[in-house]
Amino acid sequence: MLVAERVLEAGYQHHGAARNAQAFPDVPLIVDAGLGRPSHAATVMELGFDAVLLNTAVARAADPVGMARAFGKAIEAGREAFGSGMLEPRDVAVPSTPTFGRAVFHEA
């Protein structure tokens, strides 16, 4: 059974749908295809997936050992980000630093 098919059956159609994984807390979610770059692995780990399986992206890299290290760091970073409570995406920018009561410097 392919895990990717199970994810699709569970309703995964876009990044926001990964939150549905909370409905299946006892089912490990593993991505086993479509990861060509370390940033892809970081993204799926940020979305809450439990693991990734790698082969081609590492095996066909010019430096497989270096690529494996890069994937490892990306996976750890994505998992750490997921567990740290990332901010939800917003449609517009919202300043987080208040400017009221702060000095404003102008060049003469």
NUTOR-201761 format. One record per atom (N, C-alpha, C): x, y, z. Coordinates in steps of 0.05 Angstrom, whole numbers, padded with zeros to 5 digits, always signed. Example, Ala and Ser with C-alpha at 12.3 -4.5 7.8 and 13.67 -1.06 7.14 Angstrom:
! residues 2
+00264-00114+00156/+00246-00090+00156/+00264-00066+00156/+00257-00045+00142/+00273-00021+00143/+00258+00001+00157/
//
This chain:
! residues 108
+00017-00024+00000/+00000+00000+00000/+00018+00025+00000/+00012+00043-00017/+00027+00068-00018/+00016+00088+00001/+00034+00099+00017/+00025+00120+00036/+00014+00144+00022/+00026+00151-00001/+00016+00174-00016/-00013+00171-00024/-00022+00147-00031/-00050+00142-00037/-00067+00146-00013/-00058+00137+00011/-00073+00141+00035/-00076+00170+00042/-00055+00186+00037/-00057+00214+00042/-00078+00227+00024/-00078+00219-00002/-00098+00230-00021/-00126+00222-00013/-00129+00197-00004/-00155+00187+00004/-00165+00202+00029/-00147+00211+00045/-00154+00225+00070/-00162+00254+00064/-00159+00263+00039/-00167+00290+00032/-00145+00309+00027/-00120+00301+00026/-00098+00319+00021/-00098+00328-00008/-00103+00353-00012/-00103+00364-00039/-00085+00389-00041/-00080+00402-00019/-00062+00425-00019/-00050+00427+00009/-00031+00445+00011/-00016+00447+00036/-00034+00451+00061/-00054+00467+00059/-00072+00472+00082/-00086+00446+00091/-00090+00428+00073/-00105+00403+00080/-00088+00385+00097/-00062+00390+00100/-00045+00373+00116/-00054+00374+00146/-00069+00394+00153/-00079+00396+00180/-00098+00373+00186/-00109+00361+00165/-00127+00338+00169/-00112+00315+00182/-00086+00315+00182/-00070+00294+00195/-00077+00292+00224/-00086+00313+00237/-00093+00312+00265/-00117+00293+00269/-00133+00288+00249/-00155+00270+00252/-00146+00241+00253/-00121+00236+00245/-00110+00209+00245/-00084+00208+00261/-00085+00214+00287/-00060+00216+00302/-00044+00191+00304/-00056+00168+00301/-00041+00142+00304/-00031+00132+00277/-00035+00146+00255/-00026+00137+00229/-00002+00154+00221/+00022+00143+00220/+00045+00158+00211/+00042+00167+00182/+00047+00192+00177/+00046+00202+00150/+00074+00205+00139/+00079+00190+00117/+00106+00190+00106/+00104+00197+00076/+00120+00216+00068/+00121+00223+00040/+00144+00207+00027/+00137+00193+00005/+00157+00176-00007/+00161+00182-00037/+00152+00204-00047/+00156+00211-00075/+00154+00241-00078/+00167+00251-00099/+00165+00279-00105/+00183+00298-00091/+00202+00287-00075/+00221+00304-00061/+00247+00306-00076/+00251+00327-00090/+00276+00330-00106/+00296+00348-00093/+00288+00364-00074/+00305+00384-00061/+00302+00383-00031/+00322+00390-00016/+00320+00391+00013/+00297+00409+00022/+00292+00431+00008/+00271+00449+00015/+00244+00436+00013/+00240+00417-00005/+00215+00402-00007/+00211+00385+00019/+00232+00373+00028/+00231+00357+00053/+00224+00374+00077/+00237+00398+00078/+00231+00416+00100/+00202+00424+00100/+00191+00430+00076/+00163+00438+00074/+00144+00416+00084/+00148+00391+00076/+00129+00371+00085/+00132+00366+00115/+00156+00369+00126/+00159+00366+00155/+00145+00389+00170/+00147+00413+00158/+00133+00436+00170/+00103+00432+00170/+00093+00417+00150/+00064+00412+00148/+00055+00391+00168/+00073+00377+00181/+00066+00358+00202/+00069+00329+00194/+00081+00323+00171/+00086+00296+00164/+00107+00284+00183/+00107+00258+00187/+00124+00245+00206/+00151+00238+00195/+00153+00233+00169/+00179+00224+00158/+00178+00227+00128/+00202+00224+00116/+00204+00223+00087/+00222+00199+00080/+00217+00188+00056/+00234+00167+00045/+00248+00179+00021/+00274+00175+00020/+00289+00187-00002/+00304+00165-00017/+00308+00170-00043/+00325+00152-00059/+00337+00169-00081/+00322+00174-00102/+00332+00186-00126/+00346+00213-00121/+00334+00230-00105/+00346+00257-00100/+00374+00255-00088/+00379+00235-00072/+00405+00231-00060/+00423+00215-00079/+00412+00193-00089/+00429+00174-00105/+00439+00187-00131/+00423+00205-00143/+00431+00218-00168/+00444+00245-00165/+00449+00254-00140/+00462+00279-00136/+00491+00278-00144/+00503+00300-00151/+00531+00301-00158/+00548+00292-00134/+00539+00299-00110/+00553+00291-00085/+00531+00279-00066/+00527+00253-00069/+00505+00240-00053/+00509+00243-00023/+00533+00242-00013/+00537+00245+00016/+00530+00273+00025/+00538+00293+00010/+00531+00321+00016/+00501+00325+00014/+00489+00313-00006/+00460+00317-00009/+00445+00303+00014/+00454+00280+00022/+00442+00267+00045/+00444+00284+00070/+00467+00297+00074/+00470+00315+00097/+00450+00339+00095/+00448+00350+00071/+00430+00373+00066/+00401+00365+00072/+00393+00341+00063/+00366+00332+00069/+00362+00328+00099/+00382+00317+00112/+00380+00312+00141/+00375+00338+00156/+00391+00359+00149/+00388+00385+00162/+00360+00397+00156/+00352+00395+00131/+00326+00406+00124/+00303+00392+00138/+00305+00366+00140/+00284+00350+00154/+00283+00358+00184/+00306+00360+00196/+00307+00369+00224/+00296+00397+00228/+00303+00415+00210/+00293+00442+00212/+00263+00443+00208/+00252+00429+00189/+00223+00428+00184/+00208+00417+00208/+00219+00396+00220/+00205+00384+00243/+00206+00402+00267/+00229+00415+00271/+00232+00434+00293/+00212+00458+00289/+00210+00467+00265/+00191+00489+00259/+00163+00481+00265/+00155+00457+00256/+00128+00447+00261/+00122+00446+00291/+00141+00436+00306/+00137+00433+00335/+00139+00458+00351/+00148+00480+00338/+00152+00505+00352/+00128+00524+00349/+00108+00516+00334/+00084+00533+00331/+00088+00556+00312/+00090+00550+00287/+00094+00571+00266/+00070+00589+00264/+00074+00613+00255/+00052+00632+00250/+00035+00622+00226/+00010+00627+00227/-00008+00620+00205/-00003+00640+00182/-00004+00631+00157/-00001+00650+00135/-00024+00671+00135/-00017+00695+00126/-00037+00716+00125/-00039+00726+00096/-00062+00738+00089/-00066+00748+00062/-00052+00775+00058/-00048+00790+00080/-00035+00816+00079/-00013+00818+00100/+00006+00835+00096/+00027+00840+00116/+00016+00855+00140/+00024+00847+00163/+00016+00861+00188/+00041+00867+00204/+00047+00893+00209/+00071+00900+00223/+00070+00889+00252/+00092+00878+00261/+00093+00866+00288/+00107+00885+00307/+00121+00905+00297/+00135+00924+00314/+00120+00950+00314/+00110+00959+00338/+00096+00984+00338/+00115+01008+00334/+00106+01028+00319/+00122+01052+00314/+00114+01075+00332/+00092+01073+00346/+00083+01094+00363/+00102+01097+00387/+00111+01121+00393/+00128+01125+00416/+00157+01119+00411/+00164+01114+00387/+00192+01108+00380/+00204+01131+00365/+00230+01135+00370/+00244+01157+00356/+00246+01151+00326/+00242+01172+00310/+00245+01169+00281/+00268+01188+00273/+00287+01177+00260/+00311+01193+00252/+00309+01199+00222/+00315+01223+00215/+00316+01232+00187/+00343+01243+00181/+00353+01236+00158/+00379+01247+00149/+00375+01275+00139/+00394+01293+00146/+00392+01321+00137/+00405+01325+00111/
//
